Amino acid sequence: MTFVSYQRIFAVAQKELFHIFRDPFTLATAMGLPIFMVLVFGVAIEFNIQNIKIGVVNLDQSMSSRQLLQAFSSSHYFILKPPYILLGMLNFPFILALAVFVFKVPMRGSFIALLIAAFAFVCTAVASGTLISTFCKNQQQATLAAFLFMFPMIMFSGLMFPIENMPIYLQWLSTLDPLTHFIGLLRNILLKGGGTEYIIYHLCVLFILAILSIGFSLKRFRTTL
């Protein structure tokens, strides 16, 4: 059983503090980034609700549903857009081309498998964002919650630090991170050619996370017009 050692935490914090003051760039980042964030949130960001982009799938196609969509589009509060899953997938070819032709990342696996992996991750990301928004009372809370959710999502994904170097309980926690599975799929398909069992396993996890997020979202969702 692993116990928390406050002496080790203090030693690591002291070492990082020395490193910050020794490196001018790190010091400038540590001091300048909070000031920049205060300026951005205090001056640049507009908190008045207007021009909110929403995706609509009108399966009814009745006169009432079209009138409702017209009421949304006629106001200055909403802008009707295609569903966010479609918007996310439209970025995929550009990002892939940038990786392959500019950064020279090899493409050793199947493009179809990579496309399915991207679709699974976008679905999971949209479903997770929808779930987060159901716990928030307004757009500002949802934006802040998504912003705070993004950092642990990146930290636990293995993008910056190897998952194998994390404590066991954090390694288990990382399995609930959609980005962990998507990064693993990217590395496996692009760099290793794509193992069938590996791809199927992580795709299944992503789709399961998406289904669970959508299920909890529908359970909590309340429509207010």
C-alpha positions as CSV (number, residue, x, y, z in Angstrom):
1,M,0.0,0.0,0.0
2,T,1.4,3.4,-1.0
3,F,1.3,6.2,1.6
4,V,1.6,9.9,0.8
5,S,5.0,11.3,2.0
6,Y,4.7,15.0,2.7
7,Q,8.5,15.3,3.0
8,R,8.9,14.0,-0.6
9,I,6.2,16.4,-1.8
10,F,7.9,19.3,-0.2
11,A,11.3,18.2,-1.6
12,V,9.8,18.0,-5.2
13,A,8.1,21.4,-4.7
14,Q,11.3,22.9,-3.5
15,K,13.2,21.5,-6.5
16,E,10.6,22.8,-8.9
17,L,10.7,26.2,-7.3
18,F,14.5,26.4,-7.7
19,H,14.1,25.4,-11.3
20,I,11.6,28.1,-12.0
21,F,13.8,30.9,-10.6
22,R,16.9,29.5,-12.4
23,D,15.2,29.4,-15.8
24,P,14.1,32.9,-17.0
25,F,11.7,31.4,-19.6
26,T,10.0,29.2,-17.0
27,L,9.8,32.1,-14.6
28,A,8.3,34.3,-17.3
29,T,5.7,31.6,-18.1
30,A,4.8,31.1,-14.5
31,M,4.3,34.8,-13.9
32,G,3.0,35.9,-17.3
33,L,0.4,33.1,-18.0
34,P,-1.8,33.9,-15.0
35,I,-1.7,37.6,-15.9
36,F,-2.6,36.7,-19.5
37,M,-5.5,34.6,-18.3
38,V,-6.8,37.4,-16.1
39,L,-6.7,39.8,-19.0
40,V,-8.4,37.3,-21.4
41,F,-11.2,36.4,-19.0
42,G,-11.6,39.9,-17.7
43,V,-11.4,41.9,-21.0
44,A,-11.4,39.8,-24.1
45,I,-14.1,37.3,-23.4
46,E,-17.7,38.4,-23.8
47,F,-20.0,36.7,-21.3
48,N,-23.3,38.0,-22.8
49,I,-25.2,35.1,-24.4
50,Q,-25.4,35.6,-28.1
51,N,-24.5,33.9,-31.4
52,I,-24.4,30.5,-29.8
53,K,-23.7,27.8,-32.4
54,I,-26.0,24.8,-32.1
55,G,-26.4,21.6,-34.1
56,V,-29.9,20.5,-35.0
57,V,-31.0,17.2,-36.4
58,N,-34.7,17.6,-37.4
59,L,-36.1,14.1,-37.8
60,D,-39.7,15.3,-37.6
61,Q,-39.6,17.7,-40.6
62,S,-43.1,18.9,-39.7
63,M,-44.4,22.5,-39.9
64,S,-44.1,22.9,-36.2
65,S,-40.5,21.8,-36.1
66,R,-39.5,24.0,-39.0
67,Q,-41.2,27.0,-37.3
68,L,-39.3,26.2,-34.1
69,L,-36.0,26.2,-36.1
70,Q,-36.9,29.4,-37.8
71,A,-37.6,31.0,-34.4
72,F,-34.1,29.9,-33.3
73,S,-32.4,31.2,-36.4
74,S,-34.2,34.5,-36.5
75,S,-33.0,35.5,-33.1
76,H,-29.4,36.8,-32.4
77,Y,-29.0,34.2,-29.6
78,F,-28.5,31.1,-31.8
79,I,-26.8,30.2,-35.0
80,L,-27.8,26.9,-36.5
81,K,-24.9,24.7,-37.5
82,P,-24.4,21.1,-38.6
83,P,-23.9,18.7,-35.7
84,Y,-20.6,19.0,-33.9
85,I,-19.6,15.4,-34.8
86,L,-19.7,16.4,-38.4
87,L,-17.7,19.6,-37.7
88,G,-15.1,17.6,-35.9
89,M,-14.8,15.1,-38.7
90,L,-14.4,17.9,-41.2
91,N,-11.2,18.9,-39.5
92,F,-9.7,15.3,-39.7
93,P,-8.4,15.4,-43.3
94,F,-6.7,18.7,-42.7
95,I,-5.0,17.6,-39.5
96,L,-3.9,14.2,-41.0
97,A,-2.5,16.0,-44.1
98,L,-0.6,18.4,-41.8
99,A,0.8,15.5,-39.8
100,V,1.9,13.4,-42.9
101,F,3.1,16.1,-45.3
102,V,4.4,18.8,-42.9
103,F,5.6,16.9,-39.9
104,K,6.5,13.8,-41.9
105,V,4.6,11.4,-39.6
106,P,4.6,8.0,-41.3
107,M,1.2,6.5,-42.3
108,R,1.8,2.7,-42.0
109,G,-1.7,1.6,-41.1
110,S,-5.2,1.7,-42.7
111,F,-6.8,5.0,-43.4
112,I,-10.2,3.5,-42.8
113,A,-9.2,2.3,-39.4
114,L,-7.8,5.8,-38.6
115,L,-11.0,7.4,-39.8
116,I,-13.1,5.1,-37.6
117,A,-10.9,5.9,-34.6
118,A,-11.3,9.6,-35.2
119,F,-15.1,9.2,-35.5
120,A,-15.2,7.2,-32.3
121,F,-13.1,9.8,-30.4
122,V,-15.2,12.7,-31.7
123,C,-18.4,11.0,-30.7
124,T,-17.0,10.3,-27.2
125,A,-15.7,13.9,-26.9
126,V,-19.1,15.4,-27.9
127,A,-21.0,13.0,-25.6
128,S,-18.6,13.9,-22.7
129,G,-19.1,17.6,-23.3
130,T,-22.9,17.1,-23.4
131,L,-22.7,15.2,-20.1
132,I,-20.6,18.0,-18.5
133,S,-23.1,20.7,-19.7
134,T,-26.0,18.9,-17.9
135,F,-24.3,19.6,-14.6
136,C,-24.0,23.3,-15.3
137,K,-26.6,26.1,-15.0
138,N,-25.4,28.3,-17.8
139,Q,-22.9,28.6,-20.7
140,Q,-20.2,30.2,-18.5
141,Q,-20.2,27.3,-16.1
142,A,-20.1,24.8,-18.9
143,T,-17.2,26.5,-20.6
144,L,-15.2,26.6,-17.3
145,A,-16.1,23.0,-16.5
146,A,-14.9,21.9,-20.0
147,F,-11.7,23.9,-19.6
148,L,-11.0,22.3,-16.2
149,F,-11.8,18.9,-17.5
150,M,-9.4,19.3,-20.4
151,F,-6.2,19.4,-18.2
152,P,-6.6,16.1,-16.4
153,M,-7.7,14.6,-19.6
154,I,-4.4,15.6,-21.3
155,M,-2.3,14.7,-18.2
156,F,-3.7,11.2,-17.9
157,S,-3.7,10.4,-21.6
158,G,0.0,9.6,-21.9
159,L,0.5,12.5,-24.3
160,M,3.0,14.3,-22.0
161,F,4.0,11.6,-19.6
162,P,4.2,7.8,-20.0
163,I,1.2,6.1,-18.4
164,E,3.5,3.3,-17.2
165,N,5.3,5.9,-14.9
166,M,2.1,6.8,-13.1
167,P,0.9,5.1,-9.9
168,I,-1.3,2.1,-10.4
169,Y,-4.5,3.8,-9.4
170,L,-3.8,6.6,-11.9
171,Q,-3.1,4.1,-14.6
172,W,-6.6,2.6,-13.9
173,L,-8.1,6.1,-14.0
174,S,-6.5,6.8,-17.3
175,T,-8.6,3.9,-18.9
176,L,-11.6,6.2,-18.4
177,D,-10.0,9.0,-20.4
178,P,-11.1,8.9,-24.1
179,L,-7.9,10.7,-25.2
180,T,-5.8,7.8,-23.8
181,H,-7.4,5.4,-26.2
182,F,-7.4,7.7,-29.1
183,I,-3.7,8.5,-28.7
184,G,-3.0,4.8,-28.4
185,L,-4.9,4.2,-31.6
186,L,-3.1,7.0,-33.4
187,R,0.3,5.6,-32.4
188,N,-0.6,2.1,-33.3
189,I,-2.2,2.8,-36.7
190,L,0.3,5.5,-37.9
191,L,3.5,4.2,-36.5
192,K,3.0,0.4,-36.1
193,G,0.6,-0.4,-38.9
194,G,-2.3,-1.2,-36.7
195,G,-2.9,-4.5,-34.8
196,T,-6.4,-5.8,-35.3
197,E,-7.0,-6.8,-31.7
198,Y,-5.6,-3.6,-30.3
199,I,-7.7,-1.4,-32.6
200,I,-10.9,-3.3,-31.9
201,Y,-10.4,-3.2,-28.1
202,H,-9.8,0.6,-27.9
203,L,-12.6,1.3,-30.4
204,C,-15.0,-0.7,-28.3
205,V,-13.9,1.2,-25.2
206,L,-14.4,4.6,-26.9
207,F,-17.9,3.7,-28.2
208,I,-18.8,2.3,-24.7
209,L,-17.7,5.6,-23.1
210,A,-19.7,7.5,-25.7
211,I,-22.9,5.4,-25.1
212,L,-22.6,5.8,-21.3
213,S,-22.0,9.5,-21.6
214,I,-25.1,9.9,-23.9
215,G,-27.2,7.7,-21.6
216,F,-26.3,9.7,-18.5
217,S,-26.8,13.0,-20.5
218,L,-30.3,11.9,-21.6
219,K,-31.2,10.9,-18.0
220,R,-30.1,14.3,-16.7
221,F,-31.2,16.5,-19.6
222,R,-34.0,19.0,-19.1
223,T,-35.2,21.0,-22.1
224,T,-35.9,24.7,-21.5
225,L,-37.2,27.0,-24.2
